[in-house]
Amino acid sequence: MTRILILYSSLGSGHVSAARALKDAFARFPDVEVLSEDALTYASSVYRNAITQLYEQLSEKVPLLYKAFYEGSDVDDLERAIDSNLTWARLERPFFRKLGQFIKKADPDVVVCVQQIPSRLLQLLDQEDEVSKPQYVVVTDTIAHSTWINYGVNGYFLPNDLSANFLVQRGVNPQLLHVTGIPIHLESTKPKTKVAVRAQHDLPLDGSIITLFGGGLNPRRVRTMVSSLVEYSGASMVVLVAGRNGDLLEAVSDLADNDTTKLRRLGMIDHVDDLIVASDLTITKAGGLITSEILARGTPMVIVDPIPGQEEQNADVIASAGAGVQLRLLEMVTPAVQYLLQHPERLAEMRQAALEIGQPAAALNIAEYVLHNWQSHYVSKDSNLEPYAEQLNDVT
């Protein structure tokens, strides 16, 4: 039995979603036990509350300050980057006394980190708590920031060649870099048709459907977009997904359908992938996970209000690939949607571009590599474990 520990930090929903996708992927392989834990659970309440509030306040309320910090902390020199991350780990270590104890008790064979905080802490935990284990890092940003680089990492799983090139330029060993895509829900690997999912969810079988994933956006700005789209886009239906954002649902509660366009308001849902397949066009901010899910299905996207820093980089990569358009002015959203719906050849080009860079099987590919590499390098030759590579066909 191989025991895998996935560590993440619940700063933003993307890391949580990526960890969940990896857990599901590892669980598909035989003789594997998977643990997935939020490292912040094992931090002191003082640190946990402070870092969570700081992230939310900076990224949502003072985005330019967040951008300045994000860009200012990105170090080009490899040694300086690693030393900086080690310094941060030493500062954080007193607040994470329970994390080393947990890892030692869990006794995993391999640790997979899906966020920077647990990855850099492992450098110190290896020494102090004697929990040294092979560690792999899954980067969930389109461009790999220097805070992802640490001592003792056996491999980095990256979204694209561009992020790999950035790390190589910083001096990271190319043999440690594996371009797999960002791990997303395995639902994205299942064959689906637009007609079938529309019928399943009582969506219009004819005409265009626009889905706006607005949970992370400002409610007033979303209201402006939705009102304009319903009135002028010409779509058969506009679907708004608010997620946990109750303020957003309240902000659009008085908006109504018209003769040509229906409006559907949704809160938390479990069929995001179905909506992506059903849609002719999606509107979203540039979170690494949601954009990866959309790319995996080849659905064109319009990107609005990316968080300065990593989300702006995500948006640039998608737009430069031709899989989406990035708009800064809200007033341009409806005209852009109108243009795209009236030019199906342009939408077809965007779909093809999205499919070319989408990676629906990223989580499975990461799990297979980790398990195969673990067996090849760390399990003795007289072990009774069968090669995981031979079992991959059964899994997929």
Phi, psi and omega in degrees: 000126178261129182254122181250131174247121176257123179246133177221174172232133187277057173256096188088152184284341185297316180296322179295315180296319179295319178297320179295319179296318179294320179300315179296323181291313179298324182293344179281347180268145181288153175059038178232130174250131186240129172245137178230122187225143173278116182301330181293340175298332183258014175261159175295152182298329179298310180294314184301313180292320183293313184290324179294314180293322179298315180298313182294317183294315182290311186289328185262323188253335178229064188298327181291324176293321177299317179298317180298318178294317182298311182287325181291334181268000179274113188255131182282324184281130186299310183296319178296321180296313181294318179296322178296317180293325178292323177297316176300319180298319180295323178292324183276336187308317181299338181270357185237039181301326184282341184293314178299320179297318179297313182297319180297320179290320180293328177050059179286159173277327182219143174245130177244119182258132183244022176194160189289323187301304180296329181296313182288330178293328181300333177301320181275324180296326178303319183280315189277321185252003178053052180244029184301121179220155173303133182238134174239147183241129178253112183275127184253012175248145182300322175249125184284110176290153183294343179290351177277347189269126181216165172292151170077015179271127182274345179182147176245132175255125194239155182290327189198174179295328181299315179294324177296317179298321178299317181290323177297317179298331178280349177108007178287141179300119182302333181292344179271354189258130182227117180274110184236341192094169178275132182294125180235171183306135183294350175303331183293346180271351184277135177295132178216153175243151181299318182298316184295314183287329176294317179295320182298325185251019176056046176259156181303130180283334178246158178086179185264145176238130175248129176246127179251114176271099191249009185303326182262010183255161179294126184304321181293322179290322178295318179302317179299316180295312183297315180301316180292319181296317180295323185281322193233350188289330183084005178285157176286328180208141170249123179252124177253123177253113183266345183061228181275001185279085180296328178298327181292315179299322178293324183293335182249012186297333183264359179286142186236162173293171166227189186294334185252331187234124175269151177240127176241125180255127182232145175264237176287131181226162178244017181230043178302315182298320178299317180296322179297316179295321184288339189272147171275336184203141176240150175238130186201163165280178192257045174297143184300323184283312183295321179292326177294322178295321180291316178299321182299332180263357178070030180264126179299151181224151170249123185257130179229149172049049175295144175296130178305139184111236186294327181288327174297321178293318176303314181297319180297318181296316181293315181294319182292333177280349180086010182271351181196173174237145180249127183240135179264327181266126178301327183296343182270350185297306182297315176301322179294318178296315178303313182299314183294319179293331180274354180232078183300334178294325177291318177298321179297320178296320180292322177299314181297319179296321179295316180297328182291331180252353178288148182227075185296333184261021184304315183298317179295320181294322177294313180300317181297316181297313182300313183292317180294318180292322177300314181293320184292325189251339188240344180263135183296154185295335181270012178294151179273359180292136176277152180298129180294329181300326181287341183265355186299321181300325179292326182287315184275000000 
